Structure formats: structure tokens, C-alpha cells
Amino acid sequence: MVYAVNPMPRPRSLTHEDIAKAALKVIDRDGLAALAMRAVAVELGMGTMSLYRYVNDRAELEVHVVDLVLSTVDLKPPRKPWQKQIVTLAERVRDAIKAHPEVVQLAIQHRQDSVNSLRWGEAILEILTKAGVVNRVIALRAIIAYVTGAIQLDYRGPLHGRGTDIIATRDDFPLLKETAAQARMVAPMDEFRQGLEALLQGLSPL
């Protein structure tokens, strides 16, 4: 009598997007500190060593997560003046990252490694080039510094947070106290947009 032999199950085939989605689930649920190869492997229902067939280490995981989060950003600028185009693209990045607050630091850390981050930078440069901005190097760096800094500040120390409440009680710093009281009336998106618009006014076209 011949007995049938059950074949060994084939290794599961994964894409980088599959892995990034599992890693993002870990981050959203347990925080960035919980991100590890083992945690992602468990999320995927596989052994840790099997995950190494697809990614080399946590750093590569982080890049894939940033790419996933930024993949939702629409890079097509609206038909508006160039400053408004940049504000719109910046707001789209802000919205994508704020949907996953624990990814804020990763988006800053892996800005040069993430393909979708680089695509956003290329889109900003296209707008600056068409507008005839004199120094695109300084302009792009200033925009990136503002966007990343504003997102991080909104996450770590929001305008409507505890820090503003504390400053609003400091009689020994009257101007800061007055400004903190006014800050309570500023919506987060207005803070982001108006700050960026003020920066863009200083960028000179040819």
C-alpha cells in the first residue's frame, strides 16, 4: 500500500507593504518602543527568523513604515498660487503623519531613506522651480525644517497643551503670559498654515 505524503507548507510570500502594515499595527497599538522584528513576526503569524528573509533589521522596518504612511499623500498640487500649492502639500503630509502620531520621529529620522518622502521633496522643488524662487536649496531646507519641526512640536508640545497653560500663569514673563492666553484661541491647523504662509512670504522669486 502506498501512503500519501503531506507536502511541507510553502513559506508565506510577503511584500514590503504587508510587513509595513504589520509594523504599523504594532506601533499604533503598543508605541514605537515596541517595534521589533519579533513583534512584527508575531503580528504576521510567522517566526522571527523567517521575517529576516524580507528585511534586514528594525531600521529597514522603520523605512518601510514611513513609506507606507506617506504613500497616502497626494503630490498633485492644486491650481492655486505657488505658495498655496506648497501649503497644501505640507498639510497633506501633516495629516498623513498625524494619523499615526508615533511615526513622527521615524518620518524625521528616515527622510532621506524613504522614497515617498523624497517624492514629496521633488514635488516641492518642482513648485519652487516653476515659481522662479532664487535659492531652492535654502527654500527647500526652510520648508522641510518648518514642516518637520511643526509636526514634532504639535505632537510633543501642542499649542493647547499643558505647556501653554503653565506659561499663561507666569506673571514674571508678561509677554509670554499674554501670548499664551491668546494661543488658546488658535486652532492647530491655523497655527500650521499661517506659520508656513509667513515663511513662504520671505522666499523671493526671480
C-alpha positions in Angstrom: 0.0 0.0 0.0 1.3 3.5 -0.9 0.6 6.2 1.6 0.3 9.8 0.5 2.9 12.1 1.9 1.6 15.5 3.1 3.8 18.2 1.4 5.6 20.7 3.6 3.7 24.1 3.6 5.4 26.6 1.4 6.8 29.7 3.1 4.4 32.6 3.1 5.2 35.2 0.4 5.1 38.7 1.7 5.5 42.1 0.2 7.2 45.1 1.9 3.8 46.7 2.2 2.5 43.6 4.1 5.4 43.9 6.5 5.0 47.7 6.9 1.3 47.3 7.7 2.0 44.8 10.4 4.8 47.0 11.8 2.4 50.0 11.8 -0.2 48.0 13.7 2.4 47.3 16.4 3.4 50.9 16.6 -0.2 52.3 16.7 -1.2 49.7 19.3 1.9 49.5 21.5 4.0 52.5 20.7 7.2 53.0 18.8 9.3 51.4 21.6 7.5 48.1 21.0 8.6 47.9 17.3 10.9 44.9 16.9 11.5 42.1 14.5 9.9 39.6 16.8 6.8 41.8 17.5 6.2 42.2 13.7 6.8 38.5 13.1 4.2 37.6 15.7 1.8 40.1 14.1 2.3 38.3 10.8 2.0 34.8 12.4 5.5 33.7 11.5 8.8 33.1 13.1 11.3 35.9 13.7 14.0 34.3 11.5 11.5 33.9 8.7 11.0 37.7 8.7 14.7 38.2 8.1 14.1 36.8 4.6 12.3 40.0 3.8 14.0 42.7 5.8 17.5 43.1 7.4 16.7 44.8 10.6 14.5 47.2 12.5 15.9 50.2 10.7 14.7 48.8 7.4 11.3 48.1 9.0 11.1 51.8 10.0 11.8 53.0 6.5 9.0 50.8 5.1 6.6 52.2 7.7 7.4 55.7 6.7 6.9 54.9 3.1 3.6 53.3 3.9 2.3 56.3 5.9 3.5 58.8 3.2 2.0 56.7 0.4 -1.4 58.2 1.0 -0.1 61.8 0.3 -1.4 63.3 -2.9 1.5 65.0 -4.6 -0.6 66.8 -7.2 -0.7 70.5 -6.3 -3.9 72.4 -6.6 -4.4 75.1 -9.2 -3.5 78.0 -6.9 -0.6 80.4 -6.4 2.7 78.6 -5.8 2.7 79.5 -2.1 -0.8 77.9 -1.6 0.4 74.8 -3.5 3.2 74.3 -1.1 0.9 74.9 1.9 -1.5 72.3 0.5 1.3 69.6 0.0 2.6 70.4 3.5 -0.8 70.0 5.1 -1.3 66.6 3.3 2.0 65.4 4.9 0.9 66.7 8.3 -2.5 64.9 8.0 -0.8 61.6 7.0 1.7 61.6 9.9 -0.8 62.9 12.5 -3.0 59.8 11.8 -0.1 57.8 13.3 1.5 60.0 15.9 4.1 57.5 17.0 5.6 57.7 13.5 6.5 61.4 13.8 10.1 60.7 14.9 10.6 58.0 12.2 9.4 60.4 9.4 12.1 62.8 10.5 14.8 60.2 11.0 14.3 58.5 7.7 13.5 61.5 5.5 16.4 60.7 3.2 15.7 57.0 3.0 12.0 57.0 2.3 11.2 57.0 -1.4 7.8 58.7 -0.7 9.5 61.3 1.4 11.9 62.1 -1.5 8.9 62.2 -3.9 7.3 64.9 -1.7 10.6 66.9 -1.7 10.8 66.6 -5.5 7.2 67.9 -5.8 8.0 70.9 -3.6 11.1 71.6 -5.8 9.0 71.5 -8.9 6.7 74.2 -7.5 9.7 76.3 -6.4 11.3 75.9 -9.8 8.2 77.0 -11.7 7.8 79.9 -9.4 11.4 81.0 -10.1 12.5 81.0 -6.5 16.1 82.3 -6.3 17.7 79.8 -3.9 16.0 76.5 -4.0 18.5 75.0 -1.5 17.6 77.4 1.2 14.0 77.4 0.3 13.6 73.6 0.4 15.5 73.3 3.7 13.5 76.1 5.3 10.2 74.4 4.3 11.4 71.0 5.4 12.6 72.4 8.7 9.3 74.2 9.3 7.1 71.2 8.4 9.1 68.6 10.4 9.5 71.0 13.3 5.9 72.0 13.4 4.7 68.4 13.3 7.0 67.4 16.1 6.1 70.4 18.2 2.4 69.8 17.7 3.0 66.2 18.9 5.4 66.8 21.8 4.1 70.2 22.9 0.8 71.2 21.3 -0.4 74.8 21.5 -3.4 73.8 23.5 -1.4 71.6 25.8 -0.1 71.7 29.4 2.9 73.9 28.5 0.7 76.7 27.3 -1.4 76.5 30.4 1.7 76.8 32.6 3.1 79.8 30.7 -0.2 81.5 30.9 0.3 81.7 34.7 3.8 83.2 34.7 3.4 86.8 35.8 7.2 87.3 35.7 7.1 86.9 31.9 4.2 89.2 30.9 4.5 89.0 27.2 4.7 85.2 27.2 1.7 85.1 29.6 -0.3 87.3 27.2 0.7 85.3 24.2 -0.1 82.0 25.9 -3.6 83.3 26.7 -4.1 84.2 23.0 -2.7 80.8 21.9 -5.8 79.1 23.3 -7.9 80.7 20.6 -5.7 79.4 17.7 -6.7 76.2 16.0 -3.9 73.7 15.3 -4.4 73.8 11.6 -4.5 77.6 11.6 -1.2 77.6 13.5 0.4 75.3 11.0 -0.9 77.0 7.9 -0.3 80.6 9.0 3.2 79.9 10.2 4.1 78.3 6.8 2.5 81.1 4.9 4.6 83.6 6.8 7.7 81.7 6.0 6.8 81.5 2.3 6.4 85.2 2.0 10.1 85.6 2.6 11.1 83.4 -0.4 11.8 85.6 -3.3 11.1 84.6 -6.9 13.4 85.8 -9.8 
